[in-house]
Amino acid sequence: MTWHDDLSPEQKEKAEHFGSHARLLAGPGTGKTRTMTGRIAFLLQEKNVSAGEILALTFTRAAASELRKRIAEHQEGGSIPKVTTLHSFALQSLLQLGAGNRLPSPIRIADDFEERQIIEEDIKDLLDLPKVKNARDLIDLLSADWEMLSAEVDDWAHRFPNPRFLGAWQEHRTIYGYTLQAELVYQLKKALEEGTRRLANSPLHVLVDEYQDLNACDLSVINSLARGGATLYVAGDDDQSIYGFRHADPTGIRRFLEEYPGSEPLTLSECHRCGQNILTIADYVAEQDIRRLIKPLTPCSMRPGEVHLLEFNDFDDEANAIARISRWLVETKGITPDQILVLIRSNKHHRFSNPICAALQNQGIPATTVENPLNVFEQDQGRVFISFLRLMVNRNDNLAWRNLIKIRDNDLGDVAVASIYEIARNKGITFFEALSLIANNPVLIPRQGEAIKTEYETTNNMLDRLNATNEHADNLSEFIHCMVNELLAIEHGEEMMEVIEHIISDNSGISLEDFLREIVSPMRDKEQVRVEGKVNVMTMHQAKGLDAEVIFVAAAEDEYIPGRAQGNEIDDERRLLYVSLTRARSFLYVTYCNHRTGIQQHTGRSPLTASRNLTRFLSGGPVRRVLGQTFVAGLD
């Protein structure tokens, strides 16, 4: 298979650029991933660049997996380059370069659950804060300073709004030996700047997907790679920058040509997804941003696409209409349910998805709310499973021991954990070292010392059994099955095993350590996967990277889009709507209500009133509003 077999002439031309940095502007449906795949195949096949000299960075693990799969198909068994997320690259690089005394050793990343249930809870107690949210806000401020490089300012620690928090966090992270997820890329930036050691196999060609979603710290790391001799090929679309909550800034892709003089501007202008009518309403939204990069987008499809803006009185009418339209599409247009996506801005407590799913099911249309499949590992039994895996990788893992002491049926709890922590603090040792000390001398904690000793010995015995079983198992799947169903005897382990088998089948030959990394990867690295055979209801952010024949954008009201957003956040909301509209291939329905009552009233910018209004981003646009009930009646 030649490198350009599945590329259009436009895509082929952009993929074969060579000799300088390049920025590829790629709007929705223009084939960005296909072009990047072709670009890598071009370097390998035409320019004889070795796989080890190429690095491809993506925003999510799902995108990395898809790109890796496509490259492998091109190479037909040949070597493929490293394709990974920027966070995974940062971790791998720090493991090689080290981080001096800036991070606890060995480097251990706290996962989402541990940040929420251990770090935030403990910081609240250490600082005697009123709510866990107060601790979360302080951690978010710290993360923001890393991501925006505010931590580079002289006397940053003294300027931080709560210096006591910094002291409490440093003490806590030293005792538990963790690194925060948001810290990874910043620490890689510092390691690269120190320059005392170079990356092994420093890449000569770096491709960066979704460049518009990088923050200042991410961009600095990419710049370090370029200064190290790498040629950059970055791809993205400033109209689709939607991660302002992690301080992503479309300025990076907009200013790329200025920051890298001599770079080649490349643009994909042929949209292979949306019809003209869909692009017309989407462009109306995008063009409200006066700072956006102007880019042509021409539909390749002969189908113009249908676009309808439907007004309803309340959410019952809206949900029932979505269901009736969906049934009509299935029965008269031959659309399968899984080619229908219903997108909503937010869905706390399923307040929006539940009525829509119920209405769809009443019409005989199978439907589901898309959830993170890894949620099964957020429950107590899932955390026990993960904690034992972590201890198999490193028996001294402080946070894993903390999880097991708290969760397992052992007559221990917050008081025991606090006692172990206090001994660790007083003696200047880690949580595990304090735990071991107590297990050897239970009188250190008169009331609970013996119970701690029993739990310590029971856990170590189980670890010995797990390691022995793993050594004799034929493969990882066999070992995990035995671990879940026999050794740990996890109740209702079928759901967990279904997720586990999916991960293992998607990652042939995966090691135990890599499997662990997959199931605890941060939410920012994940994309959702639609459920086959059902209408999928999901948030707008979850739909990034997906497309479907039919898209419903529900609850398109100003109270939600932009909602409470202010300043630059309003631009993020506009772009999020643009991304949602451009998921549609053939049918686009935008729905909104004049009133929201009951549980939906207490949502959005104006929870004290039931009145709602069409989002400002669509008001006065090219699509005329139609009464939803009248539209639905006309389908029969």
N, C-alpha and C positions, 0 to 999 in steps of 0.2 A: 504494500500500500504506500503510494507516494504521499508526501507531506500535505499536498493541497487537494487531494481527491475529493474531499467533502466541503471545500470552501467555495464561496461565490467569487467571481472575479474581483469584487471590491475587497472582500475579506483576504484573499490571497495577496493582493497588492499591499495591504496594511501589515500582514504577517511577515512579509519578506524584507521589511526595512532592515538595513544593517549599517553600522558604522557610527552611530551616535545614540545618545539617549532619545527616547521617544515617548510622547504622550498620546494614548489612544482614547479619544472621546467616543463612547459607545452608548447610545441611548437604548431604551428598552426594546428587546426583540431584535437587535441588530447582529447578534451572534458573537458577543464578546468572548464567551468561554471557548467557542469554536475557533475563533481567531487566535486566542492565546495558545490553544492546543496546537494549532497550525504553526504558530511562531516557534514553539519549542521543537516541534518536529522538523521545521526548517533549519534551526540551528544544529540539530543533531545530524540530519541527513545531507543537507546542502553545504553547511559550513564546517562540518566535522568537529563541532564543539563536543567535548566529552560530557556525559551526563553529570559528572561530578563538578563541572564548572558552571552549572546552571542551578539557580535557586528560584522557585516559584512560591510566592507568599499570597495566601488567601485570607479572607476575613473570617470564614467559618470552617469547621471541620468537614461539614457536608460539601462545601465548595472544593475543599482540598481533595476529598475522596473522589468527587466527580471528575475533577481535572486529572487526577492521577490515573483514573480508570481510562479516560479518553487517550491519554498519552500512551498507556500500555497497549491499547488497541492499535495505535499507529506503529509502535515499536515491534510488535509481534514477537515478544520474548526478549527483545534487546533491553539494555539498561535504560532506566528512566531517572530523571533528575529528582532531587528532593523537592517535594511539594508539601507544604505545611502551613499552618497559621502562624501569624507573627508571634503570638504568645508561645506557641510550642517551639518556634525557632529561638525565642529568647531563653526559654528554659534549657533547651539543648546546648545553646551557646554558653550560658552561665555555668552549666555543669562542666564544660570544657575549660572556660576561662577562669572560673571562680569569681567571687565577688568580694574578695578581701575580708575585712571584718565587718562589712556592711550588712551581711545576712548571716543568720544562724546556719551552721553546717551540721549535717548535710542539708542541701536545699530541699525543703518540703513545702509544697504549695497547699495552703488551706483551701478546701473546696467551698462551694456556696453554702452547704449545710453548716459546715464548721464556722464560717464567718457569721452566719445568722444565729446559730444555737449555742456557740461557745464564745467566740471572740466578742461579739456585740453584747451578749448577756453579761460576760465577765467584766467588760469595761464599764458597763452601767453600774455594776456593784462596786467595783474598785473606786469609781469616782462619785458614788452615791448620787447618780443622776435620776431624775424622776421617771423617765421612760427609756426603753430600749432604743426608741427612735432617736433620742438625743445622742446615744453612742453611735448609732448608724450614721447620723448626720456628720459627726466628727470624723469618722472613717471615710465618708464620702468627700469631705473637705481635703483630707490627706491624699486621697486618690486623685482628686482634681489637681492638686498641686504637682503631683508627679506627671499626670497626663498633659497638663498645660505648661509644664516646666517652671511653675512658680517656685518650686523648691530649690531652684538654682539661685534665687535672690540672696544676697548677703543678709546674715542674721535672720534667715527664714524661720528658724525654730522659735526665736523670740517674738517674731511677728505673727506666728500662728495664733488663731483666736483663743485657743485653750492649751497653753504649754503643759498644764498638768496632764492632759490627755496624752501628749507625746511621751511623758515619763511613764505613765501607766501602761501604754501600749508597748513601749520598749521592754519594760519589765515582763509583761505578759508574753510577748513573742520570744523572749530569751528563755523563759521557763518552759514554754511549749514548743519552741524550736520551729516556728513556721515563717513563711513569707506570704504576704498578701498577693492575690492575683494581679491587682492593679499595679503592683510594684515591679513586676517582672521586666517589662520593656524598659522602664526607667533605669533599672539596675544594669541591663545590658548596655544601655547608652553610656552609663558611667564606666563600665568595664572597657568598652571600645575606646572611649576618650582617654583612658589611662594609658593605653597603648603598650603596656608592658608585655602583653602576649597577643598574638594574632590568632584569628580563627583558623582552625585546621581546614584545609581545602576552601580557602576564601573564594566565593563565587566570582566569575568573570561576567556573568549575565544574570541580572536579577529582574524577574517579572513580578509585578505587584498588581493584584486584582483589587477592585473596589477601592481605588486610591482615594476617592472622595470621603471614605469613612475613616481615614487615619486622623489621629490627633497630633498635636505638636510634638509629643515625645516619639510617637511612631515615625513621624516624618524625619526627626533627627537621626533615628537609627538607620533609616533608608539612606539618608545623606552620608552617614559614616561609611556605609557599604560602597557608595559611589566614590567617596574620597579614597577608599581602599582599592579602587581600580575597577569596580564593577560598572558595566553599562546597564542603564535602567530602561525598562520598557513597562510603563505604568498604564493601567487601563481603568476606566470608570466613567462616571457621569455626575457632574455637580448637581444636576436636577434630582439625583437619587441619594443624596447625602441625608440620612435619616437618624443618625446616632449621636445627636447633640448631647444626649444624657451622659455619654462617655467622652464628650468634648471633641467629637469628630468635627472637622471644619472643612467645608468645600473650598476654602481659600487655597489649600494645598494643591489641588488639581488645577485650579484657576490660574495660579501663579507659577506653575511648573516650568513653563517656557522661559520665564524671567529668572527663576532660581537656577536653572540649568541651561545657560546660554548655548546656542547651537543645537538644541534639541529639535527633533522633527515633530511638527504637529500632524497628527493623523486623526481621521474621523470616519466612523462607520455611519452611513446615512440611510441605509436600506433597512426598513423595519419588516421583519419576516413574521411578526406576530399580530399586530393590531391592524384593524381596518381603518380607513380614513376618518370615519365619524368618531371613532374612539380616540384617535390621535388629535382630532380637532378640540374636543373638550379637555383632553389632557394638556395640550399646548396652551389652552386658555389659562389653566391653572399655573403652569410653569412660567409663562411669560409675565406673571405678576411680580416675579423676582427680577428687579432691574439690574442685579449684579451677575446674573447667570451668563454662562457662555452661550452665545448663539450657535445653534447647530441645526442643520437641516435633518428632517426625519421624513422619509418618503415610504408609504406603505407598498409592500410587494404584493399583498393579497388583493385579489380581484373583488373580494367581499368587502363592502363598505363598512360593515359592522352596524349593529343596532345599539342606540344609546337612548335610555329613557330616564327622566328625572321625575320621580313619583312622590307626591305629597300625600300624607296620611294624617288623620286626626290624632290617633294614639298608637301605642306600640302593639296592641292586639291586632288592629287593622294591618299594620305594617308586617307583622310576623305571618299572619294568614295570607297576605298577598304574596310574600316571598314564597310561601309553600305552594300556592296555587299556580304561580308563574313557573315554578320549578317543575310541577307536575305536567304543565302544558309543554314545557321544553322537552321533557322526557318522552311524553306520549306523541307529540307531533313533530318534533325536530330530531328525535333519535339521540338526544344528549344523554350520556350515562351520568348517574348521580355524582360520581367522583370527578366529573368535569364541571361541577358547579361549586364555586367557593363563595361563602358569605363572609365579608370582612367587616370588622367592627373596630373602633378606635381602642377600646379597652373592655375588659370583661370580668371585672372583679366580682367574685362570688357567682359567676355565671349569670349575672342579672340580665344580660342581653342574649346570650346564646341559648339559655334554657327555653324561653318562649318560642324562639325561632325553631329549635330542634323539635319541640313538642308539636308545633304547627305542621312542620314537614312530615313528621311521623303520622299525624292525623290524616294527611293526604296520601299516605302509603309510600312516602319517599324516605328511605333510610338516611339518617343524618347523625352526625357526631360533632362534639366540640373537640378540636384538636388540642391535645395535651402533650407535654413533654414525656416521652415514653420512659425516661429515666426517673420519673417521679416515684416509681416503685422502690427505688433505693433511698428515698427520703424518709420512709417509714422506719420504725424501730428495728424490724427484722432486717431491712435492707442495710441499715447502718451497722448492725452487727456483722453482716456479711462483708461489707466494705472494710470494716475495722480489722477483721481477721486477715483479709487480703493484704492490707497495709502492713500488718505485723509479720506476715510471711515475707514481705519485701524487706522490712526493717523492724526487727523485734524491739527496738528501742523507740518506736514511733510514739511520741508523747500524746498527740491528739487522739490516736487510735485507742490507747489505754484509757484516756479520759472518757471516750465514748462508751467503751465497754463497761467501765465502772458505773456510769450513769444509767445505762440502758438495761443491762442484764439483771435478772432476778437474783440479787445477791445481798439484799438488805443494806445496800449502800446508796448514797445519794449526794445531795449538795453539801452536806456537812462533811462527809468523808473527803470529797474533792477539795473543799476549802482547807481542810486540815493538811492534806498532801501538798497543796499549793503553798501553804504557809511554811511548811518545813523546807520546801524547795527554795523559797525566797530567803529564808533565814540563813540557809547554808550555801546559797549561791550555786545551786545545782538544778538540773532539769526535773520536770514532773516525774519522768520514768525513774530517774535516779533516786528521787525521794520515795517513790513507790517501792522500789527494790529495798531501800533502807528499812522501810516499815515492815516489809514482808520478812526480813531477816531479824527484825527486833520490834515485834508488835507492841511492846509496852510504850513505844514512842507516842502512840495514840491509844490511851487506855481503853476507851469504850469501843472503838471500831478496829483496832489493830488486828485482832484475830480474823475478823471478817475480810479485811483487806488482804491478809496473808492467804486466806482460802481462795479468794478471787484471783489473786496473782498466780497461785499454783494451778488452779483449774484452767486458767487461760493458757498458761505455758504447756500444760499437758495436751490441751486441744491443738495448740500450734504444732507440737511434735507429731500428733496424729495427722494433721493436715499436710505437713511437709512429707511425711512418709507416704501418704496416699498419692500426693502429687508426683513423687519420684517413680511410683509404680504404674501411674496412669498412662494409657497409650497416647492421649492427647488432652488438650486443655478442656475441651467440652466434656469429656468423661470425668475429669477431676472435678470440674465445677458442679456437674450433676450430682456427684457423690457428696460434695461439700454441702450443697443446698438441701438435698433430700435425706441424707443419712447422718452425716457428721454433725451438722448444725440443726437438722430436723426443722427447717423453716416452715411454718404453717403457710398453706396456700402458695407454695413455691412455684406453681405452674406459671403464673404471670411473670415472675422474675426470670424463670428459665426461658420463657419465650423471648424476652428482651435480650437475654444473654446469648442465646443461640443466634439471634439476628446479628448481633455485634460480631460474634466469632465467624459466622459465614461471610460477612462483608469484609473481613480482615484475615485472609488466609494465612495460617502460620503465625498468628499473633501470639506474643509472649504473655505471661502472667502480668508482668509489669506494664506492658502496653495496654492490655485489657483493662487493668485498673485505671490507667490514665483515661481511657475512653469513657468509663462510666462516671468519672468524677470531673470531667472537663467542665470548665465554667460555662454558664448559660450563654455568654456572649459568643462562644465558639460554636453554638448549635443553631441549626435551622430545623424547623418542623417538617415532617413528612406527612403528606395527606394520606388518609385512610381510604383504601380501595373500596369501591362499591357503595360509598356513602357521600352525601353532600357534606362538605367540610366547613364548619364554622370556626373561624380563627381571628386573631387580632391582625391588624394591618402590618405590624412588624413581623409577625410570623409568616406572612405571605411573601416577604422579600425572597426573590429567587425562584418563585413559582409562577405558573401561568395556568389558565384554564379557558375552556370555550365560553364559560359563563361566569361573570363576576357580579355579585351584589355588593355594593358599598352601602351598608345599613347605618342608620343613625347619623347621617351626614349633616349634623347640626352644629351651629357655631359654638354652642355650649360645650361641644366635645372637640371640634376641629376648628379653631385652635384651642378651644377650652380656656384653661387658665394660663396658657403660654404667654410670655412677654418677651419683648425685644427679639433677639436672634432666635429664640425658641419658636416664634411664630413662623419663621422661615422653615424650620424643621417640620412643623405641622403641615405647611403647604406642600413641601416635598413628599411627605408621607402620603398625602392624598394623591399626588401625582403618581407615585409608585403603585398605589392601590388601583387607580384607574387603568394603568397600563399593564395590569396582569391579564386583562381581557383580550381574547382573540376574536370572538364573534358577537357576544351579547354583553352589554354593560347596563346594569340597573342601579341607579343611585336613589336611595330612599331616605326620607326624613319625615319627622312628625311635628305637628304643631303643639302637641302636649305630651308630656310623659308623666304618668302618675304611678302610685304604688312604689315598689322598690326601685323603679327606674327614675323616679322624680329626684331621689336623693343622690344623684350622680351629676358629674359635669360641673360647669362653672357656676350654675345657679340652682343649687339644690333646694332652695326654699320656695321656688316657684315651679309650676308645672309647664309654663310656657316655653316653647322651643322655636328656633329659627334656623332656616337653611344656612349652612356655612357661607361665610363671606367669600370664600374662594370660588364658589360656583354661582353666586348671586350675579345676575346680569350677564350670564354666560351664553354660549351659543345654543344651548339645549333648553327648550321651553318646558316649564313645569306643567305636569299633568296630574289631575286628581287620581290617586292610586286606585280607588274603588272603581272609577269609571274605566280606567285602563284594564283592570282585571276582568270587569264585566264584558269588555270587548273581545276577550280571548275565547269566550264560549261560542 
